[in-house]
Amino acid sequence: MQKLKPWIEAARLKTLPLAVSSPLMGSFLAWSEGYFQWIIFILATLTTLLLQVLSNFANDYGDFSSGADNKERIGPRRMVQSGLITASQMKTGIILTIILALISGIALIAVGAQGKDITIIVLFLVLGIAAIIAAIKYTVGKNPYGYRGLGDISVFLFFGLIGVLGTHFLHTGSFNPWHALPAAAVGLLSAGVLNLNNLRDYESDKKANKRTLVVWLGNQRAKYYHLILIVASAVLGPLYVIFNYHSAYQFLFILAFPLFIKNAWAVFRYSDPVELYPELKRLAFATLVFSVTFGIGMLI
């Protein structure tokens, strides 16, 4: 158990509720249309969780290799930087997680795309491989895209549009363009969690030449960017309901709005970056609450 503890810490379990939000939203949307398969939901959730853990492992290794992780860093301790896991061991952990994600992802495609045209199968395979590469290349390699301010776009796509719409398609075999609205809402909130992480690490990232979007924008403008992410996601939910109205219960997701407001308020009020650390898990939880209440509202 003692040897397992650093790996559990490296997996950053507090980030996992955010990863569950996209397969939940996609599954709820499918369920509201009369389509739902437990095996697809389980495999989609497992695959997304493995991709999140892979991203966390790769981030731990990549930031150590680049020098972004140092004693000035504010966030939770990193396992490679602290010496609790060696760089070689983390590489092995990354490879094993890739294998598990591939197995889970291929099983998901085999079940969800069964009987579909070969083009659909190839498309999902390509998207799955792209998701694995994106999880690794965020901080690993000679030219990681997370160091060029592109992490937010990747999170928006894979944990928002692709995650939600892809899960919905594997349940139903169809695509509804209106679902891009709640999918985008989840993606924007996921980008908000990353933005909080980068706001917290602003000073250390700037010194390490890690050019996140926050470093590009500057601390103050990044706060307004965060507000835009929260407000835009809050607008997309009601917009979807207005054009797809069935009952007042569809507005149940408004229960998550106080959590969003509290988070945005905290971003503009903090004086010490360490105060942002708990806000990451709070926004991740708020995103999960949004997905669950949105889905339940569709089903009632």
Summary of the structure (lengths in Angstrom):
residues: 300
radius of gyration: 18.9
end to end distance: 43.6
largest distance: 56.1
contacts: 1034
relative contact order: 0.14
helix: 80%
strand: 0%
